[in-house]
């Protein structure tokens, strides 16, 4: 680990960076087990770095120290990416981004960078991207770069255009995308290194994926009830036109209407509505992914620094080891809180599901009672048969959605139990 001592450097805006005139199409290979580290001041001027960065980038210590980090910037990365990076860091938000860098010899290498604000600057740890998402992002970058060049877009305009592309892929904010990308790359790296799955991340994934199913099915169920309200209204209209069985039909319609209102109110309470404001709005679950992965990444980087510190006495290394330990502890604390919130929300989902089942069972009991009465009146009441058929279809659909909801809720509980029984999580909580 070659950590260079921090010095007093001023940034020369006219600095000629020692980069080749033309980049090559040749990739600079490095191992997926390797991690890049660098620390900059608030202006992005390099203050320290590790030997992986120095070796892969190909610059001498004299060229790296005091140079702006754009020293390794590659022209294939759209300006939009750096606008988003700095927008988040200046707002005090950790940022994850895919970045293509250029070596001194003109070769390129890709990283997934996680940059975190620290005292008087920023700290970046970078890993090798290897997931299927990586190929998709490269295509997005190519399109964004082409738009910047052909349309003359500013960095900010290009960033907002890129955000629109991410929204079309299902990511309402950049923070939602970066959390998903970080988790995807983190898991791909662990798979490539044949490392065991992290039990807490696995349990959070179980909770999150089944919560998504749960919320989707609740939304579909709510639409079914919205449509069923029209059926009950039609039943009341039919009842008012009848000479025979009017009071019975009205009672049935009123019972249905009352139970449906109760179910609709409960559905509204159980469904989660998270407002994702601006570029950095993020859901509770996706934020949990980011924090857990960040804690693990900082732990891996810290372990490398600790190993080197035992071999070499270096004041600058001690400084950076301190920054890493502070970040590690911060991410651990935040992730522990986030996991606890996810577990709490999951338990509320379970209790809400049990009450929902009771409400729908009560509605089904009304259906059984009304089926007998409607069958008796069907021949005497015009227009009732079509309503009866539609209600039967409605109940079958409700039962199907409820089965899926109950299954998802059971899986959520399994995820909660796994999280609460994990020894590592228990020791962190202590």
JOFEN-V805363 format. One record per residue. RES is the residue in three letters. BURIAL is 1 if it has 9 or more other ideal C-beta (glycine too) atoms within 8 Angstrom, else 0. Layout:
[[RES BURIAL] [RES BURIAL]]
This chain:
[[UNK 1] [UNK 0] [UNK 1] [UNK 1] [UNK 0] [UNK 0] [UNK 0] [UNK 0] [UNK 0] [UNK 0] [UNK 1] [UNK 0] [UNK 0] [UNK 0] [UNK 0] [UNK 0] [UNK 0] [UNK 0] [UNK 0] [UNK 1] [UNK 0] [UNK 0] [UNK 1] [UNK 1] [UNK 0] [UNK 0] [UNK 0] [UNK 1] [UNK 0] [UNK 0] [UNK 0] [UNK 1] [UNK 0] [UNK 1] [UNK 1] [UNK 1] [UNK 1] [UNK 1] [UNK 1] [UNK 1] [UNK 0] [UNK 0] [UNK 0] [UNK 1] [UNK 1] [UNK 1] [UNK 1] [UNK 1] [UNK 1] [UNK 1] [UNK 0] [UNK 1] [UNK 1] [UNK 1] [UNK 0] [UNK 1] [UNK 1] [UNK 1] [UNK 1] [UNK 0] [UNK 1] [UNK 0] [UNK 1] [UNK 1] [UNK 1] [UNK 0] [UNK 1] [UNK 1] [UNK 1] [UNK 0] [UNK 1] [UNK 1] [UNK 1] [UNK 1] [UNK 0] [UNK 1] [UNK 1] [UNK 1] [UNK 1] [UNK 1] [UNK 1] [UNK 1] [UNK 1] [UNK 1] [UNK 1] [UNK 0] [UNK 1] [UNK 1] [UNK 1] [UNK 0] [UNK 0] [UNK 0] [UNK 1] [UNK 1] [UNK 1] [UNK 1] [UNK 1] [UNK 1] [UNK 1] [UNK 1] [UNK 1] [UNK 1] [UNK 1] [UNK 1] [UNK 0] [UNK 1] [UNK 1] [UNK 1] [UNK 1] [UNK 1] [UNK 1] [UNK 1] [UNK 1] [UNK 1] [UNK 1] [UNK 1] [UNK 0] [UNK 1] [UNK 0] [UNK 0] [UNK 1] [UNK 1] [UNK 1] [UNK 1] [UNK 1] [UNK 1] [UNK 1] [UNK 1] [UNK 1] [UNK 1] [UNK 1] [UNK 0] [UNK 1] [UNK 1] [UNK 0] [UNK 1] [UNK 1] [UNK 1] [UNK 0] [UNK 1] [UNK 1] [UNK 1] [UNK 1] [UNK 1] [UNK 1] [UNK 0] [UNK 1] [UNK 1] [UNK 0] [UNK 0] [UNK 0] [UNK 0] [UNK 1] [UNK 0] [UNK 1] [UNK 0] [UNK 0] [UNK 1] [UNK 1] [UNK 0] [UNK 1] [UNK 1] [UNK 1] [UNK 0] [UNK 1] [UNK 1] [UNK 1] [UNK 0] [UNK 0] [UNK 0] [UNK 1] [UNK 0] [UNK 1] [UNK 1] [UNK 1] [UNK 1] [UNK 1] [UNK 1] [UNK 1] [UNK 1] [UNK 1] [UNK 1] [UNK 1] [UNK 1] [UNK 1] [UNK 1] [UNK 1] [UNK 1] [UNK 1] [UNK 1] [UNK 0] [UNK 0] [UNK 0] [UNK 0] [UNK 0] [UNK 0] [UNK 0] [UNK 1] [UNK 1] [UNK 1] [UNK 1] [UNK 1] [UNK 1] [UNK 1] [UNK 1] [UNK 1] [UNK 1] [UNK 1] [UNK 0] [UNK 1] [UNK 1] [UNK 0] [UNK 1] [UNK 1] [UNK 1] [UNK 0] [UNK 1] [UNK 1] [UNK 1] [UNK 1] [UNK 1] [UNK 1] [UNK 0] [UNK 1] [UNK 1] [UNK 1] [UNK 1] [UNK 1] [UNK 1] [UNK 0] [UNK 1] [UNK 1] [UNK 0] [UNK 1] [UNK 1] [UNK 1] [UNK 0] [UNK 1] [UNK 1] [UNK 0] [UNK 0] [UNK 1] [UNK 0] [UNK 0] [UNK 1] [UNK 1] [UNK 0] [UNK 1] [UNK 1] [UNK 1] [UNK 0] [UNK 1] [UNK 1] [UNK 0] [UNK 1] [UNK 1] [UNK 1] [UNK 0] [UNK 1] [UNK 1] [UNK 0] [UNK 1] [UNK 1] [UNK 1] [UNK 0] [UNK 1] [UNK 1] [UNK 0] [UNK 0] [UNK 1] [UNK 1] [UNK 0] [UNK 0] [UNK 0] [UNK 0] [UNK 1] [UNK 0] [UNK 0] [UNK 1] [UNK 1] [UNK 1] [UNK 1] [UNK 0] [UNK 1] [UNK 1] [UNK 1] [UNK 1] [UNK 1] [UNK 1] [UNK 1] [UNK 1] [UNK 1] [UNK 1] [UNK 1] [UNK 1] [UNK 1] [UNK 1] [UNK 1] [UNK 1] [UNK 1] [UNK 1] [UNK 1] [UNK 0] [UNK 1] [UNK 1] [UNK 1] [UNK 0] [UNK 1] [UNK 1] [UNK 0] [UNK 0] [UNK 0] [UNK 0] [UNK 1] [UNK 0] [UNK 1] [UNK 1] [UNK 1] [UNK 1] [UNK 1] [UNK 1] [UNK 0] [UNK 1] [UNK 1] [UNK 1] [UNK 1] [UNK 1] [UNK 1] [UNK 0] [UNK 0] [UNK 1] [UNK 1] [UNK 0] [UNK 1] [UNK 1] [UNK 1] [UNK 0] [UNK 1] [UNK 1] [UNK 0] [UNK 1] [UNK 1] [UNK 1] [UNK 0] [UNK 1] [UNK 1] [UNK 1] [UNK 0] [UNK 1] [UNK 1] [UNK 0] [UNK 1] [UNK 1] [UNK 0] [UNK 1] [UNK 1] [UNK 1] [UNK 0] [UNK 1] [UNK 1] [UNK 0] [UNK 1] [UNK 1] [UNK 1] [UNK 0] [UNK 1] [UNK 1] [UNK 0] [UNK 1] [UNK 1] [UNK 1] [UNK 0] [UNK 1] [UNK 1] [UNK 0] [UNK 0] [UNK 1] [UNK 1] [UNK 0] [UNK 0] [UNK 1] [UNK 0] [UNK 0] [UNK 1] [UNK 0] [UNK 0] [UNK 1] [UNK 1] [UNK 0] [UNK 1] [UNK 1] [UNK 0] [UNK 0] [UNK 1] [UNK 1] [UNK 0] [UNK 1] [UNK 1] [UNK 1] [UNK 0] [UNK 1] [UNK 1] [UNK 0] [UNK 1] [UNK 1] [UNK 1] [UNK 0] [UNK 1] [UNK 1] [UNK 0] [UNK 1] [UNK 1] [UNK 1] [UNK 1] [UNK 1] [UNK 1] [UNK 0] [UNK 1] [UNK 1] [UNK 1] [UNK 0] [UNK 1] [UNK 0] [UNK 0] [UNK 1] [UNK 1] [UNK 0] [UNK 0] [UNK 0] [UNK 0]]
